[in-house]
Amino acid sequence: MIKAENFNIPEHKPRILIAPLDWGLGHATRCIPIIFTLIHQGCTVFVAAEGPVKTLLQKEFPDLLFIELKGYRVSYSRNKFWMPVKLLLQLPKILFRIYAENRWLKNAVKVNSINAIISDNRMGLFHHKIPCIYITHQLTIKTGNRFTENIAQKIHYHYINKFSTCWVPDAAGIVNLAGALSHPAILPKVPVTYLGPLSRFKKRDVESKYDLCIILSGPEPQRTIFEKIILQDLNKAEGKVCLVRGLPSETEVPRLNNSSIEIKNHLAAEELNNVMLQSKIIISRCGYSTVMDLVNLQKKAILIPTPGQTEQEYLGGYLQEQKIFYCVDQNSFSLPEVLKSAAAFEFNTASFTVNDYENVVENFVATLRHQ
């Protein structure tokens, strides 16, 4: 169903459709601060999503208007070396979804009187008659091969250039979080605006409760594989540890012979914010949204790239080189050894302004009101 239900909105309020990609939950979580800003600016916000992305955003914004939009539904390989092949085989499906969502959009805009679109990495949500924003931090798509990277960038730019503007959630200067991913040699033809990091979390002073927080996330089967590695080491762990499994639908948790270990299937945003602040060091995947959250909270972290995800592998290496975070390969992960190495690592957590995006979003809304 395309038409959103139960609304009676004054015409002077800009009606904005926001749609995050469904590859994990990171695209959705980084849209949360943008949605808050739109709401504070008096906009009527429509969210286009399905599945876990829709569920997450409905929990954060139960009063928003949700429209069902099918995701790309990409599946991942258990073996990191087959990951690029599996993604390549799914390219026809992805291209079809881009075509289908663009047809869907034309009808959705008409039925719901949408004034503007904000698309987080959904390449088909461009429109030639109203402003449409494309959000991405991957202006360079790392594939592990220069030739295929150039092809991937050309395809990506082909779609980006159909939008009005591209917003990049990273700092504009040489001190930045994503390196070559967000700062390519050649930019798209459309205007590019750097938002600064986007994070749904808030930093504040709290007392430490945990020596270590471990946050599991990302696509299966790698989430489960990494969890098994972690659980093998946790019985021998010293100090207070909180393990967040990233499984909101689960009701039972693994039992360990260590009373100092707390295991949570899932934590809502505010609870996770608190646990991260209360932790001396954090172990997590290095998805970009997680990286932005860690920087915003100014936490020391050990990053474990998801095997086969070349973006995360590049990002982890770059952030370690900048001494912002410590990075370890999953295949060589040993909790005692990793904690020992991280203790000797000289963390240089850079200070980034995380509210730049507010001015950009506010100016965008102002232009809509004057059209």
N, C-alpha and C positions, 0 to 999 in steps of 0.2 A: 504494500500500500504506500503510495507516494505522499498523499496529503497528510500533513500533521494535524493532530486532533486537539480539540478543546482550547482554542485561542480566540481572543477578541482584542486585538491590539490596536491602539491609536496609530493613525497613519504616519505621524511625525517620527515614530521610533524606527530607526534603521533595522531592517530584518535581515539577519546575517546567518548564512548556513556555514557550519564548520564540520569538516569531515576528516578524521585521522585514518591513516593506513592501519591495517589489521595485522602487520607483521610484529607480533608481540604486543605489549601494552605501552611501550615507551612513547610511541607517537601520540597516544591518547593522554598519557600523564603530562607531557610537555604542553599539550593544548589547554590544560586546566588553568594556568595563570592567565592565558589569553582570554579564555571564557569569562573568568572573574572580571577582568578589565572591561570586556564588552558589556557585561551585566551592569557594572558600576557606571558605565557611560550611558545607560538607559536603553541599550539595544535589546531587541527581541532575538534570542539565539535559538537556532534550530541545529540539532546534532544529527548527522547522518552516519549510522553505524549499525553493526549487528554483533551478536555473540559476546565474548568477554569484553571487548572494547565498549560496547553499549552498556553492559552491566556495570563496568567500572565507572563510567561517566554518569550513569543514572544514580549510583550511590553518592557521587559527589554533588550532583545537581538534580535532585528528584523532581524539581518543578519545571525543568526545561522541556522543550518540545523535541521529541525524538522521531526521526523518520528512518525506516528500515532501508539499509543500503548494503547489498551483498559485498563482502570483502574479497580480497584476492585469493585467500585461502591457500597460501603457498605451504608446501610440506618440505621437511628437511631430512637429510640423510644421517644415519647413525655414524657413518664413516666420513671423516672430514675430507678425505681425498675424493670422495664421490659427490661432495656437496656442490661444487661448481657444475658438474654434469647434470645433477638432478635439477638444479635451478634453470639450467639452459633448456632442459626438456620441458620445463613448465612455461617457457617464454610464450608459446602460442596462447596458452590459457591467460597469461597476464595481459597480453596485447588485446585479447578479446574482452577482458574485464575493463580495460581502459576505454575501449570503444563502447561497451555496453553502459558504463557509468556516465559517459558523456551524453548518450541518448536519454538515460534516466534523468540527468540533471536538467535538460531542457524542459522536461515536463514538470519536474519538481519546482523549478524557478517560477514557472507560469502558475501552477496550482497554488503555491504558497506565497506568491508575491515577494520573492526574495530580492533584496537590494544589492547584496554582495556575497561573495564566497571566499572562505578561507580553507584551503586544502592542504593537509599535511601529508605530502608525498603521494597523494592520489592523483595520478597524472592525467586522468580523463575529466577532471572537474573544472575545466576551463569554459568560459562563456564569452561570447563576443559583444554582448550588449550591456553587461554589468561588470563592475570591478571584480576581479578574481585574483586572490593572493595564493601563491604557492610557497609552502614552508619546506625547507630541506637543509640539512647540514652537509649533504653529500653532493657537492658540485663536482667533485671527483669521486668516481665509484671505483674503489680498489678491488681488483680481481686477481692480483698476483702476476699479471702479465700486461706489459705496456700496450701491446697491440689491442687486446680486448678492452683495456681501460679506455683507450681512445674511442673505440666503437661504442662502449657503454655511455661515455660522456656525450657523444653526438646524439644518441637516441634520447638521452635524458634532456639535453638542451632543446631538442626538437619539440618536446612537450612543454618544457618550462617557458619557452618563448611564445607559447600560445596564451600564457597568463598575462595579467597586467603588470604584476610586480612579483619579485622573489624575496622572501624574508629568510634570512639565515640566522639560526639561533647560536651565535658565537660572537666573540669580540672581533672588532674590525682590524685591530692592530696586529703587530708581530707577536705580541703575547696573547695567545689564544688557546682554545681547548682542542680543536680538531685538526690543526695543521693543514696539510694539503687537501684534506677532505673538503674543508670549507673555504680554502684560499687557493683556488686553482690559478694557473698561469693566465687563462682566458676565462672571462666571466660570460654569462648568458647575455643576450642582446637586450633583454628587458631590464628595467632598473632593479638593482640588488641592494637591499637594506640589511645591515647586520643588527640583530636585535639584542646582542649580548646573551648570556646563558639564560635559559628558561627553567625554572624550578617551581614545583608546587609546595616546597617545604620552606619553613621559616627558621632562621637561626636565633637562638636565645641561650642564655646561660642556665645550665642545669647541672646537678651533681652527677658524677659518674656512677653508674650502676653495674655496667658490664665491662669486662676486660676485652671482650671480643663479640662482635655481631657478624653473623654470616647470613647473607641474603641470597637465596637461590631464585633464579628467574630464567627467562628465555625459553626457546622452543624445545619440545621433546624430540628425540630421546635424550638429548645432551643434559637437560636439567636433572633427570633421574640418574644418569651416569655420574655426574658430579656429586649428587647427593650421596650416592653409595661410597664414593671416595671420602667425603667429609665424615660420614657416620662411622667409618672404620677408625678414623683418628680421634673422634670426639671423646670416646671413653677414657682416653689417656690425657685429655686436655686439662690444663691447669687454669684456675681462675673461673670467674663467672662468665658464661657464654650464652648468647641468645641466637638460636637458629630459626630463621624465617624461611619456610619451605616454598612459598610462592604458589600454594595450592588452595585457593579460596573455596573450592567445592568439597575438599576432604574434611572428614569428621574425626578420624583417628590419627594419632601421631606415633612415630616409632618410640620404643622404650629403650633407654640406655641405662647402664649401671654407673651413672654419674649424676649425683643429685644437684650439681652446680650447673647443669645444662638445662636451659629452658628451650622447648621446641614449640614453635607456633606454625600452624598451617598457613595462616595469612594474617596480615595486620592491615587495618584501614589506614588511610593516609596520615591522619593525626597521630595514631599509635606508632606507626613506623617512624614518623618524624621524631617522636620522643625517644624511641629505642636507639635510633642512630645518634641522636645528640648525647644520650647517656653512655655511649660506647667509646672506649679509648681508641679502637681501631676496627675497621670494617673490611670484610672479605665479600666481594661481589663480582658479578659479570661486569664487563666494561661496555655495556650498551651506552649509547651517548646520553640518553636521558638520565641514567644512573650517574654518569660522570658529572652532569650538570648539577644534580642534587648534592653529590658529595662536595663539589666545589662551593656551592652555596652555603652548606653547613660547615665548611672548612674542616672536614674530617680527614684524618689519615686513612688510607685505604690500600688494600691489596687487590688488584684486578686480575681476573681469570678470563681471558677471551673464550667465547664459545668456539670450539674447534670447527674449522671450516668456514667461519664467518670472517672473511678477509678484512672487512671494515674494522671489526673489533680487534683483530690481530694487529693491524696497523695502528689503531688508536692506542692500544695498550703499550706498544713499543714507543710511540711518540710521547705519551704522557710520562713514561719512565725516563726517557731521554731528557725531558724537561724537568725531571725530578718532582713532578706534581704528585704522581702515584707510583707504587711499586707494582710490577706486573710479572706474572708467573704462568707458564704453559700448563694446561690441565694435565697433560700426560706425565709431567714430572712433579706433580703437586704432592707434597707431604706437609701436613699441617705444622708439625714441630719445626721442620726445616724452614718453611716459609715464614713463620713467626720470628724465628731467629734471624733470618736474613733481613726481614723488614725492620727489626729493631735496630739494625746497623745502618739502615738506609737514611740518607739525609733528605727528608721531605721538604720541599719548597712550595708549599701550597700558595699559589698565586692568588692575589686579591682581584676578583672580577666584580664589576657592577652588574647586578642581576635585575635591575629595574629599568634598564634602557628600553625594554620592549613596551613598557607602559606608555611612554611618550609616543612611540611609533603607532601603537594601536589607537591612542587618543586622537592623534592627528588624522589617522585613517577614518575614524568615525566622524570627525569634524568635516572632512571633505564629502562624506556621504550626505551629511545634513545640508550642505550648501549646493548640492547638485539640483 
